[in-house]
Amino acid sequence: MKEELVAACVGYVEARIARFNHTMRELEEALKPESRSCMGDKYETSRALLHLEFEKISGQVEQFNNLRKTASLIGSQPPSETIGFGSMVRTTAANYFISIPAGEIEAEAEKFYAVGINSPVAQELIGKKAGEEFVINGTSVKITEVG
């Protein structure tokens, strides 16, 4: 099951990177020099806004490339009874996969929330074991299984 969760995380990252790359190609096309008849303040403002958008998306691509590197490390984590990076955690409230912030993912028809190691819920879970409890949003939740 862990392999499916890792694949879902990697798939999430790859899909986002592909979308960003597509948008960047569209922006590059829009930034290609147009005819001189278009020159003027309006044209220059439009080009400046396109450049800003291009830079913003470039930064997002870099962030997702870092997430891809992090996701590739998940499978190499040895199994442990103590919750840490790469752990699958079942609780009385929800299932969590301590990995990257990919949101809701599915493995073997079971829903998990892929959360980053620095997320509040991950910070509450790290170091705990099955049978222990933690508090999230003022609610006490029991850890039923760690994998």
C-alpha positions as a Markdown table, in Angstrom:
| # | Residue | x | y | z |
|---|---|---|---|---|
| 1 | Met | 0.0 | 0.0 | 0.0 |
| 2 | Lys | 2.8 | 2.4 | 0.8 |
| 3 | Glu | 4.1 | 2.0 | -2.8 |
| 4 | Glu | 0.7 | 3.2 | -4.1 |
| 5 | Leu | 0.8 | 6.2 | -1.7 |
| 6 | Val | 4.3 | 7.1 | -2.9 |
| 7 | Ala | 3.2 | 6.8 | -6.5 |
| 8 | Ala | 0.2 | 9.0 | -5.9 |
| 9 | Cys | 2.4 | 11.7 | -4.3 |
| 10 | Val | 4.9 | 11.5 | -7.3 |
| 11 | Gly | 1.9 | 11.6 | -9.7 |
| 12 | Tyr | 0.6 | 14.7 | -8.0 |
| 13 | Val | 3.9 | 16.5 | -8.3 |
| 14 | Glu | 4.5 | 15.4 | -11.9 |
| 15 | Ala | 1.0 | 16.6 | -12.9 |
| 16 | Arg | 1.6 | 20.0 | -11.3 |
| 17 | Ile | 5.0 | 20.4 | -13.0 |
| 18 | Ala | 3.5 | 19.4 | -16.4 |
| 19 | Arg | 0.8 | 22.0 | -15.9 |
| 20 | Phe | 3.3 | 24.7 | -15.0 |
| 21 | Asn | 5.6 | 23.8 | -17.9 |
| 22 | His | 2.6 | 24.1 | -20.3 |
| 23 | Thr | 1.7 | 27.5 | -18.9 |
| 24 | Met | 5.3 | 28.6 | -19.2 |
| 25 | Arg | 5.4 | 27.6 | -22.8 |
| 26 | Glu | 2.2 | 29.6 | -23.4 |
| 27 | Leu | 3.8 | 32.7 | -21.7 |
| 28 | Glu | 7.0 | 32.3 | -23.8 |
| 29 | Glu | 4.9 | 32.4 | -26.9 |
| 30 | Ala | 3.0 | 35.5 | -25.7 |
| 31 | Leu | 6.4 | 37.2 | -24.9 |
| 32 | Lys | 7.7 | 36.7 | -28.5 |
| 33 | Pro | 8.2 | 40.1 | -30.2 |
| 34 | Glu | 5.1 | 41.3 | -31.9 |
| 35 | Ser | 4.9 | 43.8 | -34.8 |
| 36 | Arg | 6.0 | 47.4 | -34.2 |
| 37 | Ser | 2.5 | 48.7 | -34.7 |
| 38 | Cys | 1.7 | 47.3 | -31.2 |
| 39 | Met | 4.4 | 49.3 | -29.5 |
| 40 | Gly | 3.3 | 51.7 | -26.8 |
| 41 | Asp | 2.7 | 51.9 | -23.0 |
| 42 | Lys | -0.1 | 49.4 | -23.2 |
| 43 | Tyr | 2.2 | 46.9 | -24.9 |
| 44 | Glu | 5.0 | 47.4 | -22.5 |
| 45 | Thr | 2.7 | 47.1 | -19.5 |
| 46 | Ser | 1.3 | 43.8 | -20.9 |
| 47 | Arg | 4.8 | 42.4 | -21.5 |
| 48 | Ala | 5.9 | 43.4 | -17.9 |
| 49 | Leu | 2.9 | 41.6 | -16.5 |
| 50 | Leu | 3.7 | 38.5 | -18.6 |
| 51 | His | 7.3 | 38.5 | -17.3 |
| 52 | Leu | 6.1 | 38.7 | -13.7 |
| 53 | Glu | 3.7 | 35.8 | -14.3 |
| 54 | Phe | 6.6 | 33.8 | -15.9 |
| 55 | Glu | 8.8 | 34.5 | -12.9 |
| 56 | Lys | 6.1 | 33.5 | -10.5 |
| 57 | Ile | 5.5 | 30.2 | -12.3 |
| 58 | Ser | 9.2 | 29.5 | -12.6 |
| 59 | Gly | 9.4 | 29.8 | -8.8 |
| 60 | Gln | 6.5 | 27.3 | -8.4 |
| 61 | Val | 8.2 | 24.9 | -10.8 |
| 62 | Glu | 11.3 | 25.0 | -8.6 |
| 63 | Gln | 9.3 | 24.4 | -5.5 |
| 64 | Phe | 7.6 | 21.3 | -7.1 |
| 65 | Asn | 11.0 | 20.0 | -8.3 |
| 66 | Asn | 12.1 | 20.1 | -4.6 |
| 67 | Leu | 8.9 | 18.3 | -3.7 |
| 68 | Arg | 9.7 | 15.7 | -6.4 |
| 69 | Lys | 13.1 | 15.1 | -4.7 |
| 70 | Thr | 11.4 | 14.8 | -1.3 |
| 71 | Ala | 8.8 | 12.3 | -2.7 |
| 72 | Ser | 11.6 | 10.2 | -4.2 |
| 73 | Leu | 13.0 | 9.7 | -0.7 |
| 74 | Ile | 9.8 | 8.4 | 0.9 |
| 75 | Gly | 10.2 | 4.8 | -0.3 |
| 76 | Ser | 13.7 | 4.5 | 1.1 |
| 77 | Gln | 12.5 | 5.1 | 4.7 |
| 78 | Pro | 12.8 | 1.9 | 6.8 |
| 79 | Pro | 9.6 | 0.6 | 8.5 |
| 80 | Ser | 9.2 | 1.9 | 12.0 |
| 81 | Glu | 6.7 | 1.6 | 14.9 |
| 82 | Thr | 7.4 | 5.3 | 15.6 |
| 83 | Ile | 5.8 | 7.9 | 13.3 |
| 84 | Gly | 8.2 | 9.8 | 11.1 |
| 85 | Phe | 8.8 | 10.8 | 7.5 |
| 86 | Gly | 7.2 | 8.1 | 5.2 |
| 87 | Ser | 4.9 | 6.7 | 7.8 |
| 88 | Met | 1.3 | 5.6 | 7.0 |
| 89 | Val | -0.8 | 6.5 | 10.0 |
| 90 | Arg | -4.4 | 5.3 | 10.7 |
| 91 | Thr | -6.3 | 7.2 | 13.4 |
| 92 | Thr | -9.9 | 7.3 | 14.7 |
| 93 | Ala | -10.4 | 10.5 | 12.7 |
| 94 | Ala | -8.5 | 10.1 | 9.4 |
| 95 | Asn | -5.6 | 8.3 | 7.7 |
| 96 | Tyr | -2.3 | 10.3 | 7.1 |
| 97 | Phe | 0.8 | 9.7 | 5.0 |
| 98 | Ile | 3.7 | 11.8 | 6.4 |
| 99 | Ser | 5.3 | 12.7 | 3.1 |
| 100 | Ile | 4.7 | 15.8 | 1.0 |
| 101 | Pro | 1.7 | 18.2 | 1.1 |
| 102 | Ala | -0.3 | 16.6 | -1.7 |
| 103 | Gly | -3.7 | 16.6 | 0.0 |
| 104 | Glu | -6.1 | 13.7 | -0.3 |
| 105 | Ile | -4.8 | 10.6 | -2.1 |
| 106 | Glu | -6.0 | 7.1 | -2.4 |
| 107 | Ala | -4.5 | 3.6 | -2.1 |
| 108 | Glu | -6.4 | 0.3 | -2.3 |
| 109 | Ala | -9.7 | 2.3 | -2.1 |
| 110 | Glu | -8.6 | 3.9 | 1.2 |
| 111 | Lys | -8.3 | 7.6 | 1.6 |
| 112 | Phe | -5.2 | 9.2 | 3.1 |
| 113 | Tyr | -4.1 | 12.8 | 3.6 |
| 114 | Ala | -0.6 | 13.3 | 2.3 |
| 115 | Val | 0.9 | 15.9 | 4.7 |
| 116 | Gly | 4.3 | 17.5 | 4.7 |
| 117 | Ile | 6.6 | 16.9 | 7.6 |
| 118 | Asn | 6.2 | 20.5 | 8.8 |
| 119 | Ser | 2.4 | 20.5 | 8.8 |
| 120 | Pro | 0.6 | 20.9 | 12.2 |
| 121 | Val | -0.8 | 17.4 | 12.1 |
| 122 | Ala | 2.5 | 15.8 | 11.2 |
| 123 | Gln | 4.2 | 17.8 | 14.0 |
| 124 | Glu | 1.6 | 16.3 | 16.4 |
| 125 | Leu | 2.1 | 12.8 | 15.1 |
| 126 | Ile | 5.9 | 12.6 | 14.8 |
| 127 | Gly | 7.5 | 10.4 | 17.5 |
| 128 | Lys | 4.2 | 8.8 | 18.5 |
| 129 | Lys | 3.2 | 5.1 | 18.2 |
| 130 | Ala | 0.0 | 3.1 | 17.7 |
| 131 | Gly | -2.3 | 3.4 | 20.8 |
| 132 | Glu | -1.2 | 6.9 | 21.7 |
| 133 | Glu | -3.4 | 10.0 | 21.3 |
| 134 | Phe | -2.8 | 13.4 | 20.0 |
| 135 | Val | -4.9 | 16.6 | 19.9 |
| 136 | Ile | -5.8 | 18.3 | 16.6 |
| 137 | Asn | -8.1 | 21.3 | 16.4 |
| 138 | Gly | -9.1 | 20.7 | 20.0 |
| 139 | Thr | -10.2 | 17.1 | 19.4 |
| 140 | Ser | -8.4 | 14.1 | 20.9 |
| 141 | Val | -7.6 | 11.5 | 18.3 |
| 142 | Lys | -6.2 | 8.0 | 18.8 |
| 143 | Ile | -3.6 | 6.5 | 16.6 |
| 144 | Thr | -4.8 | 3.0 | 15.7 |
| 145 | Glu | -2.0 | 1.8 | 13.3 |
| 146 | Val | 1.4 | 2.9 | 12.1 |
| 147 | Gly | 3.0 | 1.5 | 9.0 |
